């Protein structure tokens, strides 16, 4: 649908009716006088479910997070639950993170559910997203909601929906619920709460959640090794402070130093430019503390505690920040090695990752003789594999964007269990005369040295959305023929579900759901993906290159070769 001023004006006029409260109407009237362009941005489209749910800036309008957009989504979800479970009372559990207004928005969601006769379990205070996933199954709920905008800037908030298995919404439920939501008017929202249907929860979920995190993440390091491990942890003002220190203590780690300046939950994230552990700047304070206390590992988590960034000691004894692909590789190797040594493979094990993550994951799976499954970006697709393959055993898996999941007791990326696992690896390898970093280099030597780089271009507003759309159109209509003077031999278009072999002009169907993603493969094994973000106003380019690593001593030289390759590919894409 073409966006016109008349369509925007129609939406604004609706929001000026008595269906909406006085404060909302007053804010719109003020914007009409003071900032017409911002008002257009607030109404030019409706917020949609993306790879991580519904996420956006807070404020009035159909394109903003507010009580009405969340209320309408919750009303549609309520209608769907009542249709699907006519002979039982549906149950929902709600959690929220540290963001501004998360607690009040969580209460709005609880009110709408209860007004529709749905039993609600509401956490008494902020909790990590993985704990919400755990709570859905622990309480036997039909769905779960978490109010979070992950690592987005302070003005954002969001709404993620989980289904009975503890995983995020996927087909066919997502489409059916979205259709239900789209069929509603704002006047259809039931805001009149039924307090008798809202039950507060906390320790009855916290205790088993922490116990499961320890069980799944700590299984081989001796107590002596744990005592000899020094940890620096920062919650970056987020929810992880409610779970990770207690989980580390229960797992047997006593030498834990918390970055005090970032310990208090705060939706304004005052000490960082971005509360995102993918950004090196976010871990500056933690790295400084680690230098003081001679830490073996630094760990930082995002606001809702589903992603983690780590730094470990390199071969020179210096703290080295790792990217999501590197952390994922070592964690997956450690789990596979543990299974091989203690349980033995039964032939039904698998690991998983996403189409924009490192190809090294497949090499790792092949080396251990387990199945590798690859899915679209977004951890909901990894969780869906567990449901789709009930007779197979998911060992672990992750994505390049600093998310990892151990086993299936949580059905989303989980920074709590992953923190314990990372510390387990550091403690155990140190006790054996190795290290997390040495094991990474050994894996490069055995399976190939893969180096990845992500470029995210921010394109805000209506104009930015059009620029992103046009970039993808241009890449499809006039695809490049070479990157870094390497001929492109395969193009995967996940929007058309066609993989085209350039060498023989043949085509093959892509057997996973459609998505607006293009991936180019070169004759030398380089991989370049282009993808508009589903949750942020960005277009992302994922670059992966590789070379053999003859010996660990060759690491620096080979890494420079890979950096040179990546730089040339960026120039070819005009994004350097």
KOLFI-161100 format. One record per residue (C-alpha): residue number from 1; residue in one letter; y, z, x. Coordinates in pm, whole numbers, plus 50000, padded with zeros to 5 digits. Each point is the difference from the previous one (the first is absolute). Example, Ala and Ser with C-alpha at 12.3 -4.5 7.8 and 13.67 -1.06 7.14 Angstrom:
2
   seq   type      py      pz      px
     1      a   49550   50780   51230
     2      s   50344   49934   50137
//
This chain:
576
   seq   type      py      pz      px
     1      x   50000   50000   50000
     2      x   50342   49909   50135
     3      x   50228   50301   50032
     4      x   50330   49941   49819
     5      x   50303   50219   49940
     6      x   49935   49982   49626
     7      x   49646   50137   50046
     8      x   50135   50282   50216
     9      x   50273   50070   49743
    10      x   49736   50024   49725
    11      x   49808   50261   50198
    12      x   50317   50198   50070
    13      x   50097   49993   49634
    14      x   49662   50147   49906
    15      x   50051   50287   50244
    16      x   50335   50079   49836
    17      x   49831   50078   49666
    18      x   49916   50355   49884
    19      x   49638   49950   50111
    20      x   50130   50105   50342
    21      x   50164   50336   50072
    22      x   50373   50053   50039
    23      x   49991   50039   50377
    24      x   49818   49669   50043
    25      x   50245   49819   49773
    26      x   50298   50157   50176
    27      x   49869   49895   50344
    28      x   49959   49641   49884
    29      x   50351   49996   49854
    30      x   50138   50131   50329
    31      x   49817   49729   50197
    32      x   50141   49737   49765
    33      x   50343   50107   50117
    34      x   49930   50069   50365
    35      x   49704   49798   50135
    36      x   49887   49704   49792
    37      x   49784   49854   50279
    38      x   49807   50325   50038
    39      x   49954   50009   49624
    40      x   49855   49648   50007
    41      x   49760   50106   50275
    42      x   49894   50290   49777
    43      x   49904   49773   49710
    44      x   49916   49655   50136
    45      x   49626   50071   49990
    46      x   49747   50263   49892
    47      x   49825   50212   50260
    48      x   49641   49882   50046
    49      x   49680   50146   50142
    50      x   49956   49880   50358
    51      x   49748   50078   50275
    52      x   50093   50368   49986
    53      x   50102   50041   49636
    54      x   50351   49993   49857
    55      x   50272   50080   50251
    56      x   50376   49957   50006
    57      x   50338   50163   50038
    58      x   50093   50271   49755
    59      x   50268   49940   49738
    60      x   50059   49849   49656
    61      x   49853   49664   49903
    62      x   49676   49811   49960
    63      x   49984   49936   50376
    64      x   50037   50366   50091
    65      x   49785   50313   50001
    66      x   50116   50226   49717
    67      x   49862   50196   49704
    68      x   49989   49688   49783
    69      x   49822   49760   50237
    70      x   49748   50272   50087
    71      x   49984   50111   49638
    72      x   49921   49649   49882
    73      x   49727   49960   50262
    74      x   49852   50337   49905
    75      x   50013   49913   49629
    76      x   49816   49675   50066
    77      x   49744   50183   50212
    78      x   49961   50261   49724
    79      x   49937   49730   49741
    80      x   49738   49840   50225
    81      x   49824   50331   50066
    82      x   49981   50078   49627
    83      x   49859   49653   49932
    84      x   49741   50016   50278
    85      x   49881   50355   49934
    86      x   50017   50037   49619
    87      x   49735   50272   49976
    88      x   50134   50235   50265
    89      x   50328   50157   50098
    90      x   50132   49812   50304
    91      x   50104   50211   50298
    92      x   50262   49921   50264
    93      x   50101   50180   50320
    94      x   50349   49968   50148
    95      x   50127   50067   50352
    96      x   50332   49934   50167
    97      x   50147   49991   50348
    98      x   50320   50129   50164
    99      x   50233   49728   49876
   100      x   50316   50071   49807
   101      x   49922   50025   49627
   102      x   49622   49978   50050
   103      x   49945   50335   49829
   104      x   50213   49915   49695
   105      x   49850   49652   49970
   106      x   49651   50152   50021
   107      x   50092   50227   49711
   108      x   50119   49697   49798
   109      x   49664   49831   50058
   110      x   49819   50319   49897
   111      x   50213   50026   49686
   112      x   49920   49644   49891
   113      x   49628   50044   50061
   114      x   49994   50327   49804
   115      x   50206   49851   49718
   116      x   49719   49746   49961
   117      x   49730   50269   49982
   118      x   49881   49958   50359
   119      x   49895   50306   50200
   120      x   50213   50034   50314
   121      x   49936   50182   50328
   122      x   50329   50032   50189
   123      x   50025   50137   50353
   124      x   50237   50295   50022
   125      x   50175   49851   50304
   126      x   49987   49700   50231
   127      x   49657   49884   50127
   128      x   49870   49716   50221
   129      x   49900   49673   49835
   130      x   49638   50023   50128
   131      x   49968   50336   49825
   132      x   50098   49830   49673
   133      x   49722   49744   50054
   134      x   49757   50286   50065
   135      x   50122   50192   49693
   136      x   49928   49709   49764
   137      x   49628   50023   50076
   138      x   49992   50377   50050
   139      x   50146   50060   49652
   140      x   49813   49716   49830
   141      x   50325   49832   49898
   142      x   50036   49654   49852
   143      x   50305   49923   50212
   144      x   50246   50147   50247
   145      x   50366   49947   50081
   146      x   50190   50077   50318
   147      x   50379   49981   50019
   148      x   50081   49864   50345
   149      x   50169   49715   50181
   150      x   49790   50043   50314
   151      x   50215   49928   50308
   152      x   50288   49823   49823
   153      x   50364   50113   50048
   154      x   50135   50311   49818
   155      x   50140   49810   49702
   156      x   49650   49886   49900
   157      x   49733   50153   49783
   158      x   49682   49867   49846
   159      x   49698   50039   49777
   160      x   49640   49933   50104
   161      x   49717   49995   49747
   162      x   49642   50101   50080
   163      x   49689   49941   49790
   164      x   49685   50205   49938
   165      x   49845   49926   50340
   166      x   50305   50143   50179
   167      x   50115   49655   50117
   168      x   50321   49825   49907
   169      x   50011   49760   49708
   170      x   49823   49669   50061
   171      x   49877   49719   49771
   172      x   49924   49999   49717
   173      x   50172   50328   49909
   174      x   50328   49915   50171
   175      x   50054   49678   49804
   176      x   49905   50158   49669
   177      x   50234   50295   50055
   178      x   50288   49779   50112
   179      x   49953   49789   49686
   180      x   50012   50317   49791
   181      x   50319   50113   50175
   182      x   50165   49661   49961
   183      x   49929   50004   49628
   184      x   50203   50318   49948
   185      x   50362   50062   49919
   186      x   50182   50294   50155
   187      x   50029   50149   49651
   188      x   49619   50030   49998
   189      x   49999   50267   50273
   190      x   49894   50344   49880
   191      x   50197   50257   50199
   192      x   49932   50305   49781
   193      x   49782   50216   50222
   194      x   49703   50206   49885
   195      x   50000   50293   50247
   196      x   49655   50116   49884
   197      x   49848   49687   50155
   198      x   50162   50049   50344
   199      x   49810   50219   50247
   200      x   50139   50091   50343
   201      x   49763   49977   50297
   202      x   50011   50083   50370
   203      x   49743   50204   50200
   204      x   49702   49898   49786
   205      x   50049   49647   50140
   206      x   50153   50087   50338
   207      x   49697   50201   50116
   208      x   49727   49739   49938
   209      x   50226   49719   50120
   210      x   50061   50166   50336
   211      x   49632   50088   50032
   212      x   49903   49635   49944
   213      x   50260   49878   50252
   214      x   49852   50227   50266
   215      x   49642   49901   49915
   216      x   50078   49629   50021
   217      x   50227   50008   50304
   218      x   49855   50267   50228
   219      x   49632   49983   50094
   220      x   49935   49981   50373
   221      x   50272   50159   50216
   222      x   49907   50347   50123
   223      x   50220   50301   49937
   224      x   50071   50017   50373
   225      x   50122   49639   49989
   226      x   50224   50079   49703
   227      x   50141   50304   50176
   228      x   50085   49776   50295
   229      x   50192   49751   49782
   230      x   50376   50034   49955
   231      x   50143   49832   49689
   232      x   50356   49922   49894
   233      x   50045   49926   49632
   234      x   50296   49889   49792
   235      x   50008   49950   49625
   236      x   50328   49802   50024
   237      x   50135   50214   49714
   238      x   49706   49893   49781
   239      x   49713   50147   49799
   240      x   49748   50019   50283
   241      x   50137   50342   50095
   242      x   49818   50131   49690
   243      x   49659   49889   50128
   244      x   49969   49896   50364
   245      x   50079   50332   50176
   246      x   49753   50182   49775
   247      x   49737   49728   50052
   248      x   50043   50007   50379
   249      x   49958   50378   49995
   250      x   49685   49980   49789
   251      x   49862   49732   50234
   252      x   50039   50240   50292
   253      x   50317   49877   50170
   254      x   50221   50294   50097
   255      x   50233   49838   50254
   256      x   50220   49814   49750
   257      x   50376   49959   50048
   258      x   50203   49893   49697
   259      x   50338   49828   50033
   260      x   50212   50266   49829
   261      x   50303   49777   49942
   262      x   49783   49770   49784
   263      x   49778   50263   49840
   264      x   50194   50053   49676
   265      x   49936   49740   49727
   266      x   50321   49806   49940
   267      x   50038   49672   49811
   268      x   50307   49910   50203
   269      x   49797   49998   50327
   270      x   50301   50122   50199
   271      x   49857   49982   50354
   272      x   49861   49644   49995
   273      x   50131   49652   49934
   274      x   49679   49926   49808
   275      x   49720   50245   49905
   276      x   49744   49747   50112
   277      x   49752   50083   50280
   278      x   49974   49626   50066
   279      x   50351   50025   50149
   280      x   50003   50155   50351
   281      x   50339   50162   49929
   282      x   49846   50217   49729
   283      x   49785   50180   50258
   284      x   50278   50063   50252
   285      x   50021   50376   49935
   286      x   49623   50035   50003
   287      x   49977   49817   50332
   288      x   50265   50227   50151
   289      x   49811   50310   49885
   290      x   49675   49853   50130
   291      x   50152   49955   50344
   292      x   50102   50367   50000
   293      x   49660   50137   49897
   294      x   49791   49738   50184
   295      x   49834   49887   49678
   296      x   49689   49786   50000
   297      x   50091   49831   49673
   298      x   50306   49951   49780
   299      x   49956   49940   49627
   300      x   50263   49906   49741
   301      x   49944   49918   49635
   302      x   50205   49819   49736
   303      x   50158   50178   49699
   304      x   49694   49987   49772
   305      x   49750   50060   50282
   306      x   49786   49690   49976
   307      x   50105   49837   50332
   308      x   49997   50148   50347
   309      x   50139   49899   50335
   310      x   49865   50145   50322
   311      x   50075   50015   50371
   312      x   49739   50089   50263
   313      x   49994   50033   50377
   314      x   49953   49667   50180
   315      x   49828   49947   50335
   316      x   50318   50105   50181
   317      x   50015   50324   49807
   318      x   50302   49887   49796
   319      x   50018   50021   49622
   320      x   49935   49657   49851
   321      x   50083   49909   49640
   322      x   49721   49799   49837
   323      x   50032   49751   49718
   324      x   49795   50006   49683
   325      x   49750   49743   50122
   326      x   49931   50194   50320
   327      x   49952   50329   49819
   328      x   49775   49834   49743
   329      x   49782   49840   50268
   330      x   49933   50326   50185
   331      x   49941   50199   49681
   332      x   49759   49740   49865
   333      x   49814   49979   50332
   334      x   49968   50379   50012
   335      x   49856   50017   49648
   336      x   49758   49714   50068
   337      x   49885   50156   50326
   338      x   49948   50335   49828
   339      x   49793   49840   49723
   340      x   49794   49809   50253
   341      x   49932   50306   50216
   342      x   49933   50257   49727
   343      x   49885   49825   49684
   344      x   49902   49649   50094
   345      x   50100   49698   49794
   346      x   49803   49929   49685
   347      x   50120   49640   49967
   348      x   50242   50059   49712
   349      x   50303   50128   50191
   350      x   50337   49827   50003
   351      x   50352   50035   50131
   352      x   50308   49832   49856
   353      x   50350   49884   50077
   354      x   50263   49759   49870
   355      x   50077   49634   50056
   356      x   50313   50079   50205
   357      x   49837   50262   50225
   358      x   49844   49945   50342
   359      x   49703   49759   50021
   360      x   49849   50247   50247
   361      x   49857   50198   49708
   362      x   49748   49725   49933
   363      x   49899   49990   50366
   364      x   49941   50374   49984
   365      x   49785   49972   49687
   366      x   49794   49720   50152
   367      x   49937   50202   50315
   368      x   49859   50291   49797
   369      x   49810   49776   49759
   370      x   50184   50119   49689
   371      x   50170   49792   49732
   372      x   50371   49927   50022
   373      x   50190   49946   49676
   374      x   50356   49865   49988
   375      x   50240   50037   49709
   376      x   50360   49940   49900
   377      x   50281   50219   50129
   378      x   50016   50330   49818
   379      x   49754   50284   50029
   380      x   49902   49972   49635
   381      x   49788   49699   50098
   382      x   49808   50198   50263
   383      x   49936   50276   49746
   384      x   49883   49738   49750
   385      x   49726   49893   50243
   386      x   49837   50341   49963
   387      x   49985   49951   49623
   388      x   49887   49638   50028
   389      x   49718   50079   50245
   390      x   49850   50328   49874
   391      x   49678   49953   50198
   392      x   50181   49958   50330
   393      x   50136   50276   50223
   394      x   50370   49981   50092
   395      x   50047   50160   50340
   396      x   50371   49952   50046
   397      x   50277   49748   50021
   398      x   50370   49944   50016
   399      x   50293   49766   50017
   400      x   50262   49911   50256
   401      x   50270   50194   49814
   402      x   49874   50337   50131
   403      x   49758   50079   49718
   404      x   49638   50111   50042
   405      x   49726   50137   49773
   406      x   49689   50192   50106
   407      x   49705   49974   49763
   408      x   50055   49992   49625
   409      x   50091   50351   49884
   410      x   50361   49875   49987
   411      x   50056   49646   49876
   412      x   50327   49923   50176
   413      x   50141   50018   50349
   414      x   49996   50360   50105
   415      x   50214   50145   50278
   416      x   49851   50349   49960
   417      x   49640   49910   50086
   418      x   50121   49737   50248
   419      x   50202   50264   50183
   420      x   49690   50214   50039
   421      x   49799   49698   50117
   422      x   50266   49903   50257
   423      x   50002   50355   50139
   424      x   49619   49999   50001
   425      x   49998   49686   50215
   426      x   50259   50139   50241
   427      x   49817   50332   50033
   428      x   49652   49852   50040
   429      x   50091   49721   50242
   430      x   50209   50240   50213
   431      x   49704   50238   50025
   432      x   49786   49711   50125
   433      x   50248   49891   50267
   434      x   50138   49710   49802
   435      x   50288   49966   49752
   436      x   50104   49827   49679
   437      x   50193   49746   50208
   438      x   49721   49935   50251
   439      x   49762   49929   49713
   440      x   50252   49750   49856
   441      x   50014   49811   50330
   442      x   49621   50004   50025
   443      x   49982   49847   49652
   444      x   50245   49728   50106
   445      x   49781   49925   50300
   446      x   49687   49979   49788
   447      x   50128   49827   49686
   448      x   50309   49810   50118
   449      x   50361   50109   50049
   450      x   50177   49945   49669
   451      x   50375   50059   49979
   452      x   50193   49994   49675
   453      x   50366   49992   49905
   454      x   50170   50036   49663
   455      x   50341   49854   49916
   456      x   50156   50117   49672
   457      x   50310   49820   49876
   458      x   50200   50191   49739
   459      x   50134   49779   49718
   460      x   50166   50212   49735
   461      x   50104   49918   49645
   462      x   49990   49680   49797
   463      x   50106   49783   50296
   464      x   49742   50161   50226
   465      x   49720   49946   49748
   466      x   50090   49631   49984
   467      x   50002   49973   50381
   468      x   49654   50156   50023
   469      x   49871   49767   49729
   470      x   50145   49696   50176
   471      x   49852   50101   50336
   472      x   49651   50006   49851
   473      x   50060   49666   49825
   474      x   50114   49841   50326
   475      x   49696   50133   50188
   476      x   49771   49854   49734
   477      x   50173   49664   49962
   478      x   50067   49947   50371
   479      x   49745   50211   50188
   480      x   50035   50029   50378
   481      x   49753   49805   50214
   482      x   50017   50217   50312
   483      x   50082   50353   50111
   484      x   50050   50070   50371
   485      x   49889   49640   50063
   486      x   49664   50092   49844
   487      x   49890   49761   49727
   488      x   49953   50151   49654
   489      x   49643   49939   49888
   490      x   49977   50200   49675
   491      x   50245   50097   49725
   492      x   49905   50259   49739
   493      x   50215   49999   49686
   494      x   49915   50306   49793
   495      x   50227   49885   49717
   496      x   49794   49687   49941
   497      x   49676   50161   50127
   498      x   49943   49707   50235
   499      x   49918   50007   50370
   500      x   50073   49660   50157
   501      x   49831   49893   50322
   502      x   50258   49781   50174
   503      x   49747   49854   50244
   504      x   49778   49831   49743
   505      x   50234   50021   49696
   506      x   49741   50198   49804
   507      x   50072   50282   49757
   508      x   49820   50318   49906
   509      x   50064   50251   49722
   510      x   50127   50347   50091
   511      x   49790   50251   49810
   512      x   50249   50283   49958
   513      x   50283   50047   49746
   514      x   50311   49784   50021
   515      x   50303   50122   50192
   516      x   50314   49845   50143
   517      x   49874   49991   50359
   518      x   49966   49721   50256
   519      x   49794   50037   50318
   520      x   49996   49748   50286
   521      x   49728   49999   50268
   522      x   50035   49817   50330
   523      x   49739   49840   50224
   524      x   50047   50283   50252
   525      x   49927   50270   49743
   526      x   50354   50108   49916
   527      x   50063   50106   49641
   528      x   50338   49990   49825
   529      x   50046   50127   49644
   530      x   50303   49980   49771
   531      x   50024   50231   49701
   532      x   50278   50125   49773
   533      x   49974   50378   49961
   534      x   49879   50125   49663
   535      x   50204   50319   50016
   536      x   50310   49925   50208
   537      x   50262   49721   50020
   538      x   49839   49855   50312
   539      x   49806   49703   50126
   540      x   49751   50094   50269
   541      x   49850   49797   50283
   542      x   49682   50135   50162
   543      x   49913   49857   50342
   544      x   49668   50057   50177
   545      x   49908   49855   50339
   546      x   49711   50073   50234
   547      x   49862   49949   50349
   548      x   49695   50134   50184
   549      x   50056   50318   50203
   550      x   49780   49964   50311
   551      x   50062   50356   50123
   552      x   50217   50293   49898
   553      x   50205   49937   50315
   554      x   50101   49662   49852
   555      x   50154   50164   49692
   556      x   50368   49971   50096
   557      x   49974   49638   50110
   558      x   49808   49890   49691
   559      x   50232   50194   49773
   560      x   50299   49814   50146
   561      x   49825   49670   49929
   562      x   49955   50107   49638
   563      x   50361   50114   49968
   564      x   50114   49660   50129
   565      x   49782   49829   49739
   566      x   50143   50214   49721
   567      x   50358   49936   50110
   568      x   49942   49625   49992
   569      x   49844   50017   49653
   570      x   50305   50193   49878
   571      x   50224   49727   50138
   572      x   49787   49737   49828
   573      x   50045   50191   49673
   574      x   50375   50040   50068
   575      x   49970   50378   49963
   576      x   50048   50111   50360
//
